[in-house]
């Protein structure tokens, strides 16, 4: 059965998702509360200091964790509703993009809270332009991780399974990094795995910004984060379509 046009579906689904989040304000507040708590711990660890490479790595991992956890149950908890609405012409693309639109707002709020708290405890810098790029890098990493979370949610059979899967999938994102493996990252599979992680590109953007910020390097990092998001959304869409066969 053919449903309403794509744009009409997208608008309706975004409004519905916003209404659902507004009705579950306690859960949303708990989701947002992660950011200042994590920002506080990072700020205490480097209190009164300028960021070190390890600081940027922890900030990148924090964005990864929050984004993935935000989205990992978004689809699986609505599977029965999705299947029913799919019978009446629901477009899977509109469904996923409506989830992403709300997750983007959450990512922006979490990133802002994280940085505000860190600013009160450590010296992140004073340049407004650099602060904006730092915000965009972390928010983009959070959103790319939300794409990963949506993919997890599409494959999971239960909400519990989705939540359990997240730490397992995040381990390679943390392990295959230059901060941990140092020179070993430059050889063989570790180097390849690192290039496929969200943490690498968020970390590289923050570190390059600390060193002065090169436009081409920043474009490469943001491009990689955007490509990661697109890949995870494509995987999610393919899974939803495959389930119908």
C-alpha positions in Angstrom: 0.0 0.0 0.0 1.3 3.4 -0.9 1.6 5.9 1.9 1.9 9.7 2.1 4.8 11.5 0.4 8.2 11.1 1.9 8.4 14.6 3.2 5.0 14.4 4.8 5.9 11.1 6.5 9.2 12.6 7.7 7.4 15.6 9.3 4.8 13.5 11.0 7.4 11.0 12.3 9.6 13.8 13.7 6.6 15.4 15.4 5.7 12.0 16.9 9.2 11.3 18.1 9.4 14.7 19.7 6.1 14.1 21.5 7.3 10.7 22.7 10.5 12.3 24.1 8.4 15.1 25.7 6.2 12.5 27.3 9.3 10.7 28.7 11.0 13.7 30.1 12.6 11.8 32.9 14.4 9.5 30.5 15.5 12.4 28.4 16.8 14.3 31.4 18.7 11.1 32.4 20.1 10.9 28.9 21.2 14.5 28.9 22.6 14.2 32.5 25.4 11.8 31.2 27.1 14.7 29.5 27.8 17.1 32.5 28.7 14.1 34.7 31.3 12.9 32.1 32.5 16.4 31.5 32.9 16.8 35.3 35.1 13.7 35.6 37.2 14.8 32.5 37.5 18.3 33.9 38.6 17.0 37.4 41.2 14.7 35.8 42.9 17.7 34.0 41.7 20.4 36.4 43.4 23.8 35.8 45.4 22.3 32.8 45.2 22.5 29.1 44.0 19.4 27.3 46.6 16.6 26.5 46.2 14.1 23.7 44.7 11.7 26.2 42.0 14.4 27.0 40.9 14.5 23.4 40.8 10.8 23.2 38.6 10.5 26.3 36.3 13.2 24.9 36.0 11.3 21.7 35.2 8.1 23.5 32.6 10.0 25.6 30.9 11.2 22.4 30.9 7.7 21.0 29.4 6.2 24.1 26.6 8.7 24.5 25.6 8.7 20.8 25.5 4.9 20.6 23.6 4.5 23.9 21.1 7.2 22.8 20.0 5.2 19.8 20.6 1.5 20.5 17.0 0.8 21.6 15.2 3.3 19.2 14.1 0.8 16.6 13.9 -2.5 18.5 11.5 -1.2 21.1 9.1 -0.1 18.3 9.4 -3.1 16.1 5.7 -4.1 16.3 4.6 -0.6 15.6 7.0 -0.3 12.7 5.8 -3.5 11.1 2.2 -2.5 11.4 2.8 1.0 9.9 5.0 -0.6 7.2 1.8 -2.4 5.9 0.3 1.0 5.3 3.2 2.5 3.3 5.6 3.7 5.9 8.9 4.6 4.2 11.9 3.1 6.1 14.1 6.0 5.1 11.7 8.5 6.6 11.5 6.4 9.7 15.3 6.3 10.2 15.8 9.9 9.3 13.1 11.0 11.8 15.0 9.1 14.5 18.2 10.7 13.4 16.7 14.3 13.5 15.8 14.0 17.2 19.1 12.3 18.0 20.9 15.2 16.3 19.2 17.6 18.8 20.2 15.3 21.7 23.8 15.1 20.4 24.0 18.9 20.2 22.6 19.3 23.8 24.9 16.7 25.2 28.0 18.2 23.5 27.2 21.6 24.7 26.7 20.4 28.3 30.0 18.4 28.2 32.0 21.4 27.0 30.4 23.9 29.4 31.3 21.8 32.4 34.8 21.1 31.1 35.4 24.8 30.5 34.6 25.5 34.2 37.3 23.1 35.3 40.1 23.2 32.7 41.6 25.5 30.0 40.0 24.4 26.7 40.8 27.7 24.9 39.2 31.1 24.3 38.8 31.3 20.6 35.2 31.2 19.5 36.0 29.8 16.1 38.0 26.9 17.7 35.2 26.3 20.2 32.7 26.0 17.4 34.8 23.5 15.5 35.4 21.5 18.7 31.6 21.5 19.3 30.9 20.4 15.7 33.6 17.6 15.9 32.2 16.1 19.1 28.6 16.5 18.0 29.4 14.9 14.7 31.1 12.0 16.4 28.0 11.7 18.7 25.7 11.6 15.7 27.9 9.1 13.8 27.8 6.9 16.9 24.0 7.3 16.9 24.0 5.9 13.4 25.9 2.9 14.8 23.3 2.6 17.6 20.5 2.6 15.1 22.1 -0.2 13.2 22.5 -2.2 16.5 18.8 -1.5 17.2 17.8 -2.8 13.7 19.7 -6.1 14.2 18.8 -6.6 17.9 15.9 -8.9 18.9 15.3 -7.3 22.3 16.1 -4.0 24.0 18.3 -6.0 26.5 20.3 -7.5 23.6 20.8 -4.1 22.1 22.1 -2.6 25.3 24.4 -5.6 25.9 25.8 -5.3 22.3 26.9 -1.7 22.6 30.0 -2.2 24.9 31.1 -5.2 22.8 31.0 -3.0 19.6 32.7 -0.1 21.3 35.7 -2.1 22.5 37.4 -2.1 19.0 36.6 1.7 18.7 38.7 2.3 21.8 41.3 -0.4 21.5 42.4 0.3 17.9 43.7 3.8 18.6 47.1 5.5 18.5 46.8 6.5 22.1 46.7 2.9 23.3 48.6 1.0 20.6 51.1 3.8 19.8 53.6 2.5 17.1 51.8 -0.8 16.8 48.9 1.0 15.1 50.9 1.6 12.0 51.2 -2.0 10.9 48.7 -4.4 9.3 45.2 -4.8 10.5 45.4 -2.4 13.4 46.0 0.5 11.0 43.0 -0.6 8.9 40.7 -1.0 11.9 41.7 2.4 13.3 40.6 4.1 10.0 37.2 2.5 10.4 36.6 3.9 13.9 34.6 7.0 14.8 37.1 7.7 17.6 40.0 8.2 15.2 38.4 10.9 13.3 37.0 12.8 16.3 40.3 12.5 18.0 42.3 13.7 14.9 40.0 16.7 14.5 40.4 17.7 18.2 44.2 17.2 18.1 44.6 19.1 14.9 42.6 21.9 16.3 44.8 22.0 19.3 47.9 22.3 17.0 46.4 25.2 15.0 43.8 23.6 12.8 44.3 22.8 9.1 41.3 23.2 6.9 42.1 20.1 4.8 42.7 18.0 7.9 39.4 19.1 9.4 37.5 18.5 6.2 39.0 15.0 6.0 37.9 14.2 9.6 34.4 15.6 9.1 34.1 13.8 5.8 35.0 10.5 7.5 32.5 11.0 10.3 29.8 11.8 7.7 30.7 8.7 5.7 30.5 6.6 8.8 27.0 8.0 9.5 25.9 7.3 5.9 27.2 3.8 6.1 25.4 2.9 9.3 22.2 4.4 8.0 22.5 2.4 4.8 23.1 -0.8 6.9 20.0 0.0 9.0 17.9 0.6 5.9 19.0 -2.6 4.3 18.3 -4.6 7.5 14.8 -3.2 7.7 14.1 -4.0 4.0 15.7 -7.5 4.4 13.4 -8.3 7.3 10.4 -7.9 5.0 11.6 -10.6 2.5 
